[in-house]
Amino acid sequence: MLRNCKECGKVFSHPSQTLCAHCSKVRSEEFIKVKDYLQSYPNAPLGEVASATEVSIESIEEFIRQGRLTVIPKGANVTCAVCGKAVPYGRVCAACRGDLKGKEPIEQVRNDKESAKSRLHTMDTLRRRY
């Protein structure tokens, strides 16, 4: 599947990644810099980590949202995607995660509603009908 890189805009082919090989390598190197710095200075504020590693604050917050960092810098502003409360890591807080566990996946509900409204019939369905 052809797509444009989310960072540089170059065209590349990959079924699931959003970054080209070069940008993916750069992002991995940035992650390693941030992780190593936080292991050396676990109580460092977010701004200090960004300036010392030369990695943007947005990239560091994305690493936190992905749950890749075990040590979180002070002042990281990551919020729950559902309720908006501050979360230590990931995209959803523990309370919302617990609420969402018992529910159907949103994609499944959406697909069920769309298929119920759909008026498109395959040839096999039409042949069986007649």
The first five atom37 places (N, CA, C, CB, O) and aatype in JSON, in Angstrom:
{
  "aatype": [12, 10, 1, 2, 4, 11, 6, 4, 7, 11, 19, 13, 15, 8, 14, 15, 5, 16, 10, 4, 0, 8, 4, 15, 11, 19, 1, 15, 6, 6, 13, 9, 11, 19, 11, 3, 18, 10, 5, 15, 18, 14, 2, 0, 14, 10, 7, 6, 19, 0, 15, 0, 16, 6, 19, 15, 9, 6, 15, 9, 6, 6, 13, 9, 1, 5, 7, 1, 10, 16, 19, 9, 14, 11, 7, 0, 2, 19, 16, 4, 0, 19, 4, 7, 11, 0, 19, 14, 18, 7, 1, 19, 4, 0, 0, 4, 1, 7, 3, 10, 11, 7, 11, 6, 14, 9, 6, 5, 19, 1, 2, 3, 11, 6, 15, 0, 11, 15, 1, 10, 8, 16, 12, 3, 16, 10, 1, 1, 1, 18],
  "atom_mask": [
    [1, 1, 1, 1, 1],
    [1, 1, 1, 1, 1],
    [1, 1, 1, 1, 1],
    [1, 1, 1, 1, 1],
    [1, 1, 1, 1, 1],
    [1, 1, 1, 1, 1],
    [1, 1, 1, 1, 1],
    [1, 1, 1, 1, 1],
    [1, 1, 1, 0, 1],
    [1, 1, 1, 1, 1],
    [1, 1, 1, 1, 1],
    [1, 1, 1, 1, 1],
    [1, 1, 1, 1, 1],
    [1, 1, 1, 1, 1],
    [1, 1, 1, 1, 1],
    [1, 1, 1, 1, 1],
    [1, 1, 1, 1, 1],
    [1, 1, 1, 1, 1],
    [1, 1, 1, 1, 1],
    [1, 1, 1, 1, 1],
    [1, 1, 1, 1, 1],
    [1, 1, 1, 1, 1],
    [1, 1, 1, 1, 1],
    [1, 1, 1, 1, 1],
    [1, 1, 1, 1, 1],
    [1, 1, 1, 1, 1],
    [1, 1, 1, 1, 1],
    [1, 1, 1, 1, 1],
    [1, 1, 1, 1, 1],
    [1, 1, 1, 1, 1],
    [1, 1, 1, 1, 1],
    [1, 1, 1, 1, 1],
    [1, 1, 1, 1, 1],
    [1, 1, 1, 1, 1],
    [1, 1, 1, 1, 1],
    [1, 1, 1, 1, 1],
    [1, 1, 1, 1, 1],
    [1, 1, 1, 1, 1],
    [1, 1, 1, 1, 1],
    [1, 1, 1, 1, 1],
    [1, 1, 1, 1, 1],
    [1, 1, 1, 1, 1],
    [1, 1, 1, 1, 1],
    [1, 1, 1, 1, 1],
    [1, 1, 1, 1, 1],
    [1, 1, 1, 1, 1],
    [1, 1, 1, 0, 1],
    [1, 1, 1, 1, 1],
    [1, 1, 1, 1, 1],
    [1, 1, 1, 1, 1],
    [1, 1, 1, 1, 1],
    [1, 1, 1, 1, 1],
    [1, 1, 1, 1, 1],
    [1, 1, 1, 1, 1],
    [1, 1, 1, 1, 1],
    [1, 1, 1, 1, 1],
    [1, 1, 1, 1, 1],
    [1, 1, 1, 1, 1],
    [1, 1, 1, 1, 1],
    [1, 1, 1, 1, 1],
    [1, 1, 1, 1, 1],
    [1, 1, 1, 1, 1],
    [1, 1, 1, 1, 1],
    [1, 1, 1, 1, 1],
    [1, 1, 1, 1, 1],
    [1, 1, 1, 1, 1],
    [1, 1, 1, 0, 1],
    [1, 1, 1, 1, 1],
    [1, 1, 1, 1, 1],
    [1, 1, 1, 1, 1],
    [1, 1, 1, 1, 1],
    [1, 1, 1, 1, 1],
    [1, 1, 1, 1, 1],
    [1, 1, 1, 1, 1],
    [1, 1, 1, 0, 1],
    [1, 1, 1, 1, 1],
    [1, 1, 1, 1, 1],
    [1, 1, 1, 1, 1],
    [1, 1, 1, 1, 1],
    [1, 1, 1, 1, 1],
    [1, 1, 1, 1, 1],
    [1, 1, 1, 1, 1],
    [1, 1, 1, 1, 1],
    [1, 1, 1, 0, 1],
    [1, 1, 1, 1, 1],
    [1, 1, 1, 1, 1],
    [1, 1, 1, 1, 1],
    [1, 1, 1, 1, 1],
    [1, 1, 1, 1, 1],
    [1, 1, 1, 0, 1],
    [1, 1, 1, 1, 1],
    [1, 1, 1, 1, 1],
    [1, 1, 1, 1, 1],
    [1, 1, 1, 1, 1],
    [1, 1, 1, 1, 1],
    [1, 1, 1, 1, 1],
    [1, 1, 1, 1, 1],
    [1, 1, 1, 0, 1],
    [1, 1, 1, 1, 1],
    [1, 1, 1, 1, 1],
    [1, 1, 1, 1, 1],
    [1, 1, 1, 0, 1],
    [1, 1, 1, 1, 1],
    [1, 1, 1, 1, 1],
    [1, 1, 1, 1, 1],
    [1, 1, 1, 1, 1],
    [1, 1, 1, 1, 1],
    [1, 1, 1, 1, 1],
    [1, 1, 1, 1, 1],
    [1, 1, 1, 1, 1],
    [1, 1, 1, 1, 1],
    [1, 1, 1, 1, 1],
    [1, 1, 1, 1, 1],
    [1, 1, 1, 1, 1],
    [1, 1, 1, 1, 1],
    [1, 1, 1, 1, 1],
    [1, 1, 1, 1, 1],
    [1, 1, 1, 1, 1],
    [1, 1, 1, 1, 1],
    [1, 1, 1, 1, 1],
    [1, 1, 1, 1, 1],
    [1, 1, 1, 1, 1],
    [1, 1, 1, 1, 1],
    [1, 1, 1, 1, 1],
    [1, 1, 1, 1, 1],
    [1, 1, 1, 1, 1],
    [1, 1, 1, 1, 1],
    [1, 1, 1, 1, 1],
    [1, 1, 1, 1, 1],
    [1, 1, 1, 1, 1]
  ],
  "atom_positions": [
    [[0.84, -1.18, 0.0], [0.0, 0.0, 0.0], [0.89, 1.24, 0.0], [-0.96, 0.0, 1.22], [1.78, 1.38, 0.84]],
    [[0.66, 2.12, -0.92], [1.42, 3.36, -0.99], [0.8, 4.41, -0.08], [1.48, 3.89, -2.44], [-0.42, 4.53, 0.0]],
    [[1.65, 5.14, 0.6], [1.18, 6.22, 1.47], [2.28, 7.25, 1.63], [0.75, 5.69, 2.86], [3.44, 7.01, 1.28]],
    [[1.91, 8.4, 2.15], [2.88, 9.46, 2.41], [3.31, 9.38, 3.86], [2.28, 10.86, 2.08], [2.51, 9.11, 4.76]],
    [[4.6, 9.62, 4.07], [5.16, 9.63, 5.42], [4.54, 10.77, 6.22], [6.71, 9.77, 5.37], [4.41, 11.89, 5.73]],
    [[4.16, 10.47, 7.44], [3.53, 11.45, 8.32], [4.48, 12.59, 8.7], [3.03, 10.77, 9.58], [4.04, 13.69, 8.99]],
    [[5.79, 12.32, 8.69], [6.79, 13.32, 9.08], [7.3, 14.13, 7.89], [7.94, 12.64, 9.76], [7.24, 15.36, 7.9]],
    [[7.82, 13.44, 6.87], [8.52, 14.14, 5.77], [7.69, 14.24, 4.49], [9.81, 13.43, 5.46], [8.02, 15.04, 3.62]],
    [[6.64, 13.46, 4.37], [5.78, 13.52, 3.2], [6.23, 12.66, 2.03], [0.0, 0.0, 0.0], [5.56, 12.64, 1.0]],
    [[7.34, 11.94, 2.16], [7.8, 11.06, 1.08], [6.82, 9.91, 0.89], [9.22, 10.52, 1.39], [6.16, 9.48, 1.84]],
    [[6.74, 9.44, -0.34], [5.89, 8.29, -0.65], [6.67, 7.02, -0.33], [5.42, 8.32, -2.15], [7.84, 6.9, -0.7]],
    [[6.03, 6.07, 0.35], [6.65, 4.79, 0.65], [5.58, 3.72, 0.66], [7.4, 4.84, 2.0], [4.39, 4.02, 0.66]],
    [[6.01, 2.48, 0.67], [5.07, 1.36, 0.64], [5.22, 0.53, 1.91], [5.29, 0.49, -0.62], [6.28, -0.03, 2.16]],
    [[4.15, 0.45, 2.69], [4.11, -0.41, 3.87], [2.65, -0.57, 4.27], [4.96, 0.18, 5.06], [1.9, 0.4, 4.24]],
    [[2.23, -1.77, 4.63], [0.8, -1.97, 4.93], [0.31, -1.32, 6.22], [0.52, -3.41, 5.0], [-0.88, -1.02, 6.33]],
    [[1.19, -1.1, 7.2], [0.67, -0.6, 8.48], [1.4, 0.61, 9.04], [0.72, -1.69, 9.48], [0.81, 1.34, 9.84]],
    [[2.64, 0.86, 8.66], [3.38, 1.98, 9.25], [2.98, 3.3, 8.63], [4.88, 1.76, 9.08], [2.55, 3.36, 7.48]],
    [[3.11, 4.37, 9.42], [2.8, 5.71, 8.92], [4.06, 6.53, 8.69], [1.9, 6.43, 9.9], [3.98, 7.66, 8.2]],
    [[5.22, 5.98, 9.03], [6.5, 6.66, 8.83], [7.36, 5.87, 7.84], [7.25, 6.85, 10.17], [7.35, 4.64, 7.85]],
    [[8.1, 6.6, 6.99], [9.02, 5.94, 6.07], [10.18, 5.35, 6.88], [9.56, 6.95, 4.98], [10.3, 5.6, 8.08]],
    [[11.03, 4.57, 6.23], [12.13, 3.89, 6.92], [13.08, 4.89, 7.58], [12.91, 3.01, 5.93], [13.53, 4.67, 8.7]],
    [[13.39, 5.99, 6.88], [14.31, 6.99, 7.44], [13.72, 7.65, 8.69], [14.65, 8.07, 6.38], [14.38, 7.73, 9.72]],
    [[12.48, 8.11, 8.59], [11.84, 8.79, 9.73], [11.61, 7.82, 10.89], [10.51, 9.42, 9.3], [11.69, 8.21, 12.05]],
    [[11.33, 6.57, 10.58], [11.15, 5.56, 11.62], [12.46, 5.34, 12.38], [10.66, 4.24, 11.01], [12.46, 5.18, 13.6]],
    [[13.57, 5.33, 11.64], [14.89, 5.17, 12.27], [15.2, 6.37, 13.16], [15.99, 5.0, 11.21], [15.7, 6.22, 14.28]],
    [[14.9, 7.58, 12.66], [15.13, 8.8, 13.44], [14.28, 8.77, 14.71], [14.81, 10.07, 12.6], [14.77, 9.11, 15.79]],
    [[13.01, 8.36, 14.59], [12.12, 8.3, 15.75], [12.63, 7.3, 16.77], [10.69, 7.93, 15.32], [12.55, 7.55, 17.97]],
    [[13.15, 6.16, 16.32], [13.71, 5.16, 17.24], [14.93, 5.71, 17.98], [14.09, 3.89, 16.48], [15.1, 5.48, 19.17]],
    [[15.77, 6.43, 17.26], [16.95, 7.03, 17.89], [16.54, 8.08, 18.92], [17.87, 7.66, 16.83], [17.14, 8.17, 19.99]],
    [[15.51, 8.86, 18.6], [15.01, 9.85, 19.57], [14.48, 9.16, 20.82], [13.9, 10.71, 18.93], [14.74, 9.61, 21.94]],
    [[13.75, 8.06, 20.63], [13.22, 7.32, 21.78], [14.35, 6.82, 22.67], [12.36, 6.16, 21.31], [14.27, 6.92, 23.9]],
    [[15.39, 6.28, 22.07], [16.52, 5.76, 22.85], [17.2, 6.88, 23.62], [17.54, 5.06, 21.93], [17.57, 6.69, 24.78]],
    [[17.37, 8.05, 23.0], [17.96, 9.21, 23.7], [17.13, 9.59, 24.92], [18.07, 10.41, 22.74], [17.67, 9.8, 26.01]],
    [[15.81, 9.68, 24.72], [14.92, 10.08, 25.82], [14.92, 9.04, 26.93], [13.48, 10.29, 25.31], [15.01, 9.38, 28.1]],
    [[14.84, 7.77, 26.56], [14.82, 6.69, 27.55], [16.11, 6.67, 28.37], [14.62, 5.34, 26.86], [16.07, 6.56, 29.59]],
    [[17.25, 6.79, 27.68], [18.54, 6.79, 28.4], [18.67, 8.0, 29.33], [19.7, 6.78, 27.39], [19.17, 7.87, 30.44]],
    [[18.22, 9.16, 28.87], [18.31, 10.36, 29.69], [17.43, 10.22, 30.94], [17.88, 11.61, 28.89], [17.85, 10.58, 32.04]],
    [[16.22, 9.69, 30.76], [15.31, 9.55, 31.9], [15.8, 8.48, 32.87], [13.92, 9.2, 31.42], [15.51, 8.57, 34.07]],
    [[16.52, 7.49, 32.4], [17.08, 6.5, 33.32], [18.22, 7.1, 34.13], [17.57, 5.26, 32.54], [18.44, 6.72, 35.28]],
    [[18.95, 8.03, 33.53], [20.03, 8.7, 34.26], [19.5, 9.77, 35.21], [21.02, 9.33, 33.28], [20.03, 9.95, 36.31]],
    [[18.45, 10.48, 34.78], [17.85, 11.58, 35.56], [16.33, 11.36, 35.66], [18.18, 12.97, 34.9], [15.57, 12.0, 34.94]],
    [[15.9, 10.46, 36.55], [14.47, 10.1, 36.59], [13.53, 11.22, 37.03], [14.29, 8.95, 37.5], [12.34, 11.16, 36.72]],
    [[14.01, 12.23, 37.74], [13.14, 13.31, 38.2], [13.24, 14.56, 37.33], [13.46, 13.66, 39.63], [12.84, 15.64, 37.76]],
    [[13.77, 14.43, 36.14], [13.97, 15.59, 35.26], [12.63, 16.1, 34.74], [14.9, 15.22, 34.07], [11.75, 15.31, 34.4]],
    [[12.45, 17.43, 34.68], [11.23, 17.99, 34.09], [11.22, 17.79, 32.57], [11.11, 19.49, 34.44], [12.26, 17.58, 31.95]],
    [[10.04, 17.86, 32.0], [9.84, 17.6, 30.58], [10.66, 18.54, 29.71], [8.37, 17.73, 30.23], [11.26, 18.1, 28.73]],
    [[10.7, 19.83, 30.04], [11.46, 20.79, 29.26], [12.95, 20.49, 29.26], [0.0, 0.0, 0.0], [13.63, 20.64, 28.24]],
    [[13.45, 20.08, 30.4], [14.87, 19.74, 30.5], [15.2, 18.51, 29.65], [15.26, 19.47, 31.97], [16.23, 18.48, 28.98]],
    [[14.32, 17.52, 29.67], [14.53, 16.32, 28.87], [14.53, 16.68, 27.38], [13.42, 15.26, 29.18], [15.38, 16.2, 26.63]],
    [[13.59, 17.53, 26.98], [13.5, 17.93, 25.58], [14.74, 18.69, 25.13], [12.26, 18.79, 25.35], [15.27, 18.42, 24.05]],
    [[15.23, 19.62, 25.94], [16.4, 20.4, 25.54], [17.68, 19.58, 25.59], [16.54, 21.63, 26.42], [18.55, 19.75, 24.75]],
    [[17.8, 18.69, 26.57], [19.02, 17.89, 26.69], [19.13, 16.84, 25.59], [19.06, 17.22, 28.05], [20.23, 16.55, 25.12]],
    [[18.0, 16.29, 25.17], [18.03, 15.23, 24.14], [17.77, 15.77, 22.74], [17.01, 14.17, 24.48], [17.92, 15.04, 21.76]],
    [[17.38, 17.04, 22.64], [17.02, 17.68, 21.37], [15.87, 16.94, 20.68], [18.24, 17.72, 20.44], [15.85, 16.8, 19.46]],
    [[14.9, 16.48, 21.48], [13.69, 15.82, 21.0], [12.52, 16.71, 21.37], [13.53, 14.37, 21.59], [12.48, 17.24, 22.48]],
    [[11.57, 16.88, 20.47], [10.45, 17.78, 20.74], [9.58, 17.26, 21.88], [9.6, 17.97, 19.47], [9.51, 16.05, 22.13]],
    [[8.92, 18.18, 22.57], [8.02, 17.82, 23.67], [6.88, 16.96, 23.14], [7.46, 19.09, 24.36], [6.45, 16.02, 23.82]],
    [[6.38, 17.26, 21.94], [5.3, 16.49, 21.36], [5.71, 15.03, 21.14], [4.86, 17.11, 20.03], [4.92, 14.12, 21.39]],
    [[6.93, 14.81, 20.7], [7.42, 13.44, 20.49], [7.53, 12.7, 21.82], [8.79, 13.45, 19.78], [7.18, 11.52, 21.91]],
    [[8.02, 13.39, 22.85], [8.15, 12.76, 24.17], [6.76, 12.41, 24.7], [8.89, 13.7, 25.16], [6.57, 11.32, 25.25]],
    [[5.79, 13.31, 24.55], [4.43, 13.01, 25.01], [3.83, 11.86, 24.21], [3.54, 14.25, 24.89], [3.04, 11.08, 24.76]],
    [[4.17, 11.73, 22.93], [3.69, 10.6, 22.13], [4.28, 9.29, 22.64], [4.04, 10.8, 20.65], [3.59, 8.28, 22.67]],
    [[5.55, 9.29, 23.04], [6.17, 8.1, 23.62], [5.44, 7.7, 24.9], [7.66, 8.34, 23.9], [5.26, 6.51, 25.17]],
    [[5.03, 8.69, 25.69], [4.3, 8.41, 26.93], [2.93, 7.82, 26.59], [4.14, 9.69, 27.79], [2.52, 6.83, 27.2]],
    [[2.22, 8.42, 25.62], [0.9, 7.9, 25.21], [0.99, 6.47, 24.7], [0.3, 8.8, 24.13], [0.08, 5.67, 24.93]],
    [[2.07, 6.16, 24.02], [2.25, 4.8, 23.5], [2.6, 3.81, 24.6], [3.34, 4.79, 22.43], [2.57, 2.6, 24.38]],
    [[2.94, 4.31, 25.79], [3.29, 3.45, 26.91], [4.7, 2.89, 26.8], [0.0, 0.0, 0.0], [5.02, 1.89, 27.44]],
    [[5.55, 3.52, 26.02], [6.91, 3.02, 25.78], [7.89, 3.44, 26.87], [7.41, 3.51, 24.45], [8.89, 2.76, 27.08]],
    [[7.62, 4.53, 27.56], [8.54, 5.01, 28.6], [8.12, 4.47, 29.96], [8.59, 6.55, 28.63], [6.95, 4.55, 30.33]],
    [[9.06, 3.92, 30.69], [8.76, 3.43, 32.04], [8.94, 4.53, 33.07], [9.64, 2.24, 32.39], [8.28, 4.52, 34.11]],
    [[9.84, 5.48, 32.8], [10.05, 6.64, 33.68], [9.45, 7.85, 32.96], [11.59, 6.86, 34.01], [9.82, 8.15, 31.83]],
    [[8.52, 8.53, 33.63], [7.82, 9.66, 33.03], [8.42, 10.96, 33.57], [6.29, 9.58, 33.32], [8.58, 11.11, 34.78]],
    [[8.76, 11.89, 32.68], [9.31, 13.17, 33.16], [8.26, 13.99, 33.88], [9.89, 13.97, 32.0], [7.06, 13.87, 33.61]],
    [[8.72, 14.84, 34.8], [7.8, 15.74, 35.52], [7.21, 16.74, 34.54], [8.53, 16.48, 36.68], [7.89, 17.2, 33.62]],
    [[5.95, 17.05, 34.73], [5.3, 18.06, 33.91], [4.79, 17.56, 32.58], [0.0, 0.0, 0.0], [4.38, 18.36, 31.74]],
    [[4.79, 16.26, 32.35], [4.26, 15.71, 31.1], [2.75, 15.9, 31.11], [4.64, 14.2, 30.93], [2.07, 15.55, 32.08]],
    [[2.22, 16.44, 30.03], [0.8, 16.77, 29.95], [0.09, 15.77, 29.03], [0.6, 18.22, 29.45], [-0.19, 16.08, 27.87]],
    [[-0.2, 14.59, 29.56], [-0.9, 13.57, 28.79], [-2.26, 13.37, 29.46], [-0.08, 12.22, 28.72], [-2.34, 13.12, 30.66]],
    [[-3.33, 13.48, 28.67], [-4.68, 13.38, 29.22], [-5.43, 12.18, 28.64], [-5.47, 14.67, 28.95], [-5.11, 11.69, 27.56]],
    [[-6.44, 11.73, 29.38], [-7.29, 10.62, 28.97], [-8.09, 11.03, 27.73], [-8.24, 10.18, 30.13], [-8.65, 12.13, 27.68]],
    [[-8.16, 10.17, 26.76], [-8.89, 10.45, 25.53], [-10.4, 10.43, 25.75], [-8.52, 9.45, 24.44], [-11.15, 10.95, 24.93]],
    [[-10.85, 9.83, 26.85], [-12.28, 9.72, 27.12], [-12.77, 10.85, 28.02], [-12.6, 8.37, 27.75], [-13.7, 11.57, 27.67]],
    [[-12.14, 11.0, 29.21], [-12.66, 11.95, 30.18], [-11.81, 13.22, 30.31], [-12.76, 11.29, 31.52], [-12.29, 14.22, 30.85]],
    [[-10.57, 13.2, 29.83], [-9.73, 14.39, 29.88], [-8.87, 14.53, 31.13], [0.0, 0.0, 0.0], [-8.14, 15.51, 31.24]],
    [[-8.94, 13.58, 32.07], [-8.09, 13.64, 33.26], [-6.65, 13.33, 32.89], [-8.59, 12.66, 34.34], [-6.38, 12.67, 31.89]],
    [[-5.72, 13.81, 33.7], [-4.31, 13.52, 33.48], [-4.05, 12.04, 33.72], [-3.41, 14.4, 34.4], [-4.57, 11.46, 34.67]],
    [[-3.26, 11.43, 32.85], [-2.92, 10.02, 32.99], [-1.4, 9.89, 33.06], [-3.5, 9.17, 31.81], [-0.69, 10.67, 32.42]],
    [[-0.89, 8.91, 33.81], [0.55, 8.74, 33.9], [1.17, 8.17, 32.63], [0.89, 7.85, 35.07], [2.32, 8.46, 32.32]],
    [[0.43, 7.36, 31.89], [0.9, 6.76, 30.64], [-0.31, 6.29, 29.85], [1.89, 5.59, 30.91], [-1.4, 6.17, 30.39]],
    [[-0.12, 6.02, 28.59], [-1.19, 5.51, 27.74], [-2.15, 6.6, 27.29], [0.0, 0.0, 0.0], [-1.88, 7.79, 27.45]],
    [[-3.28, 6.18, 26.72], [-4.27, 7.12, 26.2], [-5.53, 7.2, 27.06], [-4.65, 6.72, 24.79], [-6.28, 8.18, 26.97]],
    [[-5.76, 6.19, 27.9], [-7.0, 6.13, 28.68], [-6.66, 5.89, 30.14], [-7.94, 5.0, 28.14], [-5.79, 5.09, 30.46]],
    [[-7.36, 6.6, 31.05], [-7.11, 6.44, 32.49], [-7.64, 5.08, 32.96], [-7.76, 7.59, 33.3], [-8.39, 4.42, 32.25]],
    [[-7.25, 4.69, 34.16], [-7.64, 3.39, 34.69], [-9.15, 3.27, 34.86], [-6.95, 3.14, 36.03], [-9.72, 2.21, 34.59]],
    [[-9.81, 4.34, 35.3], [-11.26, 4.29, 35.5], [-11.99, 4.09, 34.18], [-11.76, 5.58, 36.18], [-12.89, 3.25, 34.09]],
    [[-11.61, 4.83, 33.16], [-12.26, 4.69, 31.84], [-11.93, 3.35, 31.21], [-11.84, 5.83, 30.9], [-12.77, 2.76, 30.54]],
    [[-10.7, 2.87, 31.43], [-10.32, 1.57, 30.9], [-11.2, 0.48, 31.49], [-8.83, 1.27, 31.19], [-11.62, -0.43, 30.79]],
    [[-11.48, 0.59, 32.8], [-12.37, -0.38, 33.45], [-13.78, -0.3, 32.91], [0.0, 0.0, 0.0], [-14.44, -1.33, 32.73]],
    [[-14.27, 0.93, 32.64], [-15.61, 1.09, 32.08], [-15.7, 0.53, 30.67], [-16.0, 2.56, 32.07], [-16.72, -0.02, 30.28]],
    [[-14.64, 0.67, 29.9], [-14.66, 0.24, 28.51], [-14.45, -1.26, 28.33], [-13.6, 0.98, 27.74], [-14.75, -1.81, 27.27]],
    [[-13.93, -1.93, 29.36], [-13.62, -3.35, 29.22], [-14.83, -4.21, 28.9], [-12.98, -3.86, 30.49], [-14.74, -5.11, 28.07]],
    [[-15.95, -3.94, 29.52], [-17.13, -4.77, 29.31], [-17.93, -4.43, 28.08], [0.0, 0.0, 0.0], [-18.84, -5.17, 27.72]],
    [[-17.62, -3.34, 27.42], [-18.41, -2.89, 26.28], [-17.87, -3.44, 24.97], [-18.45, -1.37, 26.22], [-16.71, -3.84, 24.88]],
    [[-18.75, -3.45, 23.95], [-18.32, -3.89, 22.63], [-17.34, -2.88, 22.04], [-19.54, -4.07, 21.69], [-17.42, -1.69, 22.35]],
    [[-16.44, -3.33, 21.21], [-15.55, -2.38, 20.54], [-16.35, -1.42, 19.66], [-14.51, -3.12, 19.7], [-17.33, -1.82, 19.03]],
    [[-15.94, -0.16, 19.63], [-16.65, 0.86, 18.88], [-16.75, 0.49, 17.4], [-15.97, 2.22, 19.04], [-17.78, 0.72, 16.78]],
    [[-15.69, -0.09, 16.84], [-15.7, -0.45, 15.43], [-16.77, -1.49, 15.15], [-14.33, -0.98, 15.0], [-17.44, -1.44, 14.12]],
    [[-16.95, -2.46, 16.07], [-17.94, -3.51, 15.88], [-19.34, -2.92, 15.9], [-17.8, -4.59, 16.96], [-20.17, -3.29, 15.07]],
    [[-19.62, -2.01, 16.84], [-20.94, -1.38, 16.91], [-21.19, -0.58, 15.64], [-21.05, -0.46, 18.15], [-22.28, -0.66, 15.06]],
    [[-20.2, 0.18, 15.2], [-20.34, 0.99, 13.98], [-20.59, 0.1, 12.77], [-19.08, 1.85, 13.76], [-21.45, 0.42, 11.95]],
    [[-19.86, -1.01, 12.64], [-20.04, -1.91, 11.5], [-21.41, -2.56, 11.51], [-18.95, -2.97, 11.5], [-22.02, -2.74, 10.46]],
    [[-21.91, -2.93, 12.7], [-23.23, -3.54, 12.79], [-24.31, -2.56, 12.34], [-23.51, -4.01, 14.21], [-25.24, -2.95, 11.62]],
    [[-24.21, -1.29, 12.77], [-25.2, -0.29, 12.38], [-25.15, -0.01, 10.88], [-24.98, 1.0, 13.15], [-26.19, 0.12, 10.24]],
    [[-23.94, 0.07, 10.33], [-23.8, 0.35, 8.91], [-24.32, -0.81, 8.07], [-22.34, 0.63, 8.56], [-24.95, -0.6, 7.04]],
    [[-24.07, -2.06, 8.52], [-24.53, -3.19, 7.73], [-26.05, -3.32, 7.79], [-23.88, -4.49, 8.23], [-26.67, -3.8, 6.84]],
    [[-26.65, -2.9, 8.89], [-28.11, -2.95, 8.98], [-28.75, -1.94, 8.04], [-28.56, -2.7, 10.43], [-29.82, -2.2, 7.5]],
    [[-28.13, -0.79, 7.84], [-28.67, 0.25, 6.98], [-28.29, 0.05, 5.52], [-28.2, 1.6, 7.44], [-28.89, 0.66, 4.63]],
    [[-27.31, -0.78, 5.26], [-26.77, -0.92, 3.91], [-27.8, -1.5, 2.96], [-25.52, -1.8, 3.93], [-28.54, -2.43, 3.3]],
    [[-27.85, -0.95, 1.78], [-28.76, -1.43, 0.75], [-28.01, -2.15, -0.36], [-29.57, -0.26, 0.17], [-28.61, -2.53, -1.36]],
    [[-26.72, -2.33, -0.2], [-25.89, -2.98, -1.2], [-26.01, -4.48, -1.04], [-24.43, -2.52, -1.08], [-25.83, -5.02, 0.05]],
    [[-26.3, -5.16, -2.14], [-26.44, -6.61, -2.1], [-25.44, -7.22, -3.07], [-27.89, -7.05, -2.45], [-25.2, -6.68, -4.15]],
    [[-24.87, -8.33, -2.7], [-23.96, -9.02, -3.6], [-24.75, -9.84, -4.59], [-22.97, -9.9, -2.81], [-25.94, -10.1, -4.38]],
    [[-24.11, -10.25, -5.65], [-24.77, -11.06, -6.67], [-25.26, -12.38, -6.09], [-23.83, -11.32, -7.85], [-26.32, -12.86, -6.47]],
    [[-24.5, -12.98, -5.17], [-24.92, -14.24, -4.57], [-26.23, -14.07, -3.81], [-23.84, -14.77, -3.63], [-27.11, -14.93, -3.89]],
    [[-26.37, -12.98, -3.08], [-27.6, -12.72, -2.33], [-28.77, -12.56, -3.28], [-27.44, -11.47, -1.45], [-29.85, -13.09, -3.04]],
    [[-28.57, -11.83, -4.35], [-29.64, -11.62, -5.32], [-30.02, -12.92, -6.02], [-29.22, -10.56, -6.35], [-31.2, -13.16, -6.27]],
    [[-29.06, -13.75, -6.34], [-29.34, -15.05, -7.0], [-30.13, -15.95, -6.09], [-28.04, -15.75, -7.41], [-31.07, -16.61, -6.53]],
    [[-29.76, -15.99, -4.8], [-30.51, -16.84, -3.84], [-31.94, -16.36, -3.7], [-29.82, -16.85, -2.47], [-32.86, -17.16, -3.53]],
    [[-32.12, -15.06, -3.76], [-33.44, -14.48, -3.59], [-34.35, -14.85, -4.75], [-33.35, -12.96, -3.45], [-35.54, -15.08, -4.54]],
    [[-33.82, -14.93, -5.97], [-34.64, -15.19, -7.16], [-34.45, -16.58, -7.59], [-34.32, -14.25, -8.31], [-35.04, -17.02, -8.57]]
  ]
}
